[in-house]
């Protein structure tokens, strides 16, 4: 049996055995979120690339805290930190020019974990994916890692969604139809891309479209419409050049979500879903609350904000070298892009601070395995869903 560092194999086996009895289903679908591949025999650890619902021992937690403390004991000088914020667009644009669309895989797990992305009655075109952007099982040097995701200026071109819709199907929290209010009536009369759609999705920080095209291919026969933005012009051009891109179902535009005065090509309270996958972590922590506040104004009442990002003490945090830390749990990679690592409490405070109600807020702990190198790595991601509440009825 292979000896694994930084966690107790015996303890893992005991915990996995208990989890397996609770999560296993005969139809192969998870009976709980975030997967059901449970390691019950540690001799099997290198049979798969990823194991779900990993419980850390106290020793694991202490080792992680110590590693994070060590790699953050020396911060980048304050006079040098500003460029990682003010020049973020250039760093990401350079990243996409270098890697094009070859760096990430399409997120086929999206609809298993975020079925809210599909309008009522639609079916996912990709249902067999496993959760996690597993580009490579080997850890790569900081600055060219598969942990790099995206965020992000503005494009004024208009396209039109020509689907025939009689009236938007506005949903209440219970799923029942509700009559459009005055604001929603104004939305119907406005002219903007996707104006005739009854179900509208925005993905912020879309990168080269690894969420965009699974969504597009699942909604193209429905009355739904997708907006996607990134502040890298190179990334947006790659999205538009993709053979599956069509402005009848999708509008891609350059936009920096950090710019407080930058406008979107759709009105407030016009979106059913906002998706942010590995986006907010690339932004300075002091900017995050304002960004979530502004984005939330574009959700309809009852609309949902879907979030997935890095969790505290993820393997990618612990492998940073000294001298890459900007502030507590916030680092810059060798290519100039940045990453923050969240806790559940921080995520909850971020979205509840924007007036949203928690639907789901999970810490996703996994064991990622490099079967060739016989290396096992603790991965930690956050996955959350928050709803925009309806206003109280007039008294």
C-alpha positions, 0 to 999 in steps of 0.5 A: 500500500502506498504511503501518503503524506500529510493525512492518515490513511487509516482515518481516511478509510474509516471516514470514507466508509461512513460516507459511502453508506450514506451517499451511494446510489445504485443508479450512479447519480449522487444522492448528495451534491458534489459527487459520490465517488467515495474511497472505501479501500485505500488500496484503490486510491490510484484507480481514479483521478478524483475522490469525493467528500474527503474529511480532513483529520486535525493533523491535516488541518494543522499541516495546511495552516502551517504551510499557508503561514509559511508561504505568506510570512513575506508579502510583496512590498506595498509599492509593487502590489498596485500593478496586479490590480491596475494591470490585471486586464493585461496579465489575463489578456497575455494569458489567453493570447498564449494559451488560446482555448487549449488550457481548460476543458469544457465544464460538463459537470455544470448541470449536475451541480447547477441545474438552475442554469436550465430553463424549465423543461430543458435538458442538458446536452452534457450529463456525464461530466464529473465535477472539477476542472481536471486539466492535468493530474500533475501539479504545475509550476505556479504561474502556468497552473490549471488553477488559473481561471478568469474574470473581467470591459465593455462592448456596445454592439447589439444583437437580437434574439429572434425567438418568438416569446409571447410573454416572459415567464417570471418565476416566484420562489415557489416556481409559480408564475407571477405577473410582471411588475412595472420594471419588468414591463419596461424590460419587455419594451426595451431594446437590448440583446436577448430582449425577447427571451423569457430566461436570461443567464449571465456568466461573468469572467467567461474566459474562452467559453468553457461554461458558455458552450455547454450552456449554449448547446443546452439552451439553443432549442429553448427560449433562453438567452446567455450573456457572457463577459470577460475583461480580456478582449482576446478571450471574448474574441475566441468565444466569438470565433467558436463554431458554436457561437451564435448571437441568436442565443448568446451575446459575448462582450468585453466588460470589467466588473471592477469598473463601477460605472461600466454598464451592461447591455441589459437592464437591471432586474432582467436576469434569472441566473448569474454564474461566477466560476473561479472569477471572484478569487482573481479580484482583490478582496476589498473589491469583492463586496461592491462587485457582488452588490452591483451584479445582484441589481441585475437579478430578477426577484427570485433569481439565483447567483451561482458561485464556485471558487477556491476554498481555504487551504486548497492544494494550489494555495499551499504550493505557493512559494514565499514572496508571492503573497499580496495579503492574507490568503491572496496571492499572485502567480508567476504570470501576474494573475491573482487568486484568493482562497475563501472560507464558507463564512466569507462566502456567506457574508459576501452574498448575504451582504448583497441582500441575497438569501442562502440556498446552498453554501458548501465546502467541497473537499476532494482528493485529486490523484496523479496515478502516474506519479502516485501523488495525492493532493487535497483539493478544496472548492466552495460551491454556493447558490444565493437567491434574490428575495422578493420585496415585502408586500406593501402594508 
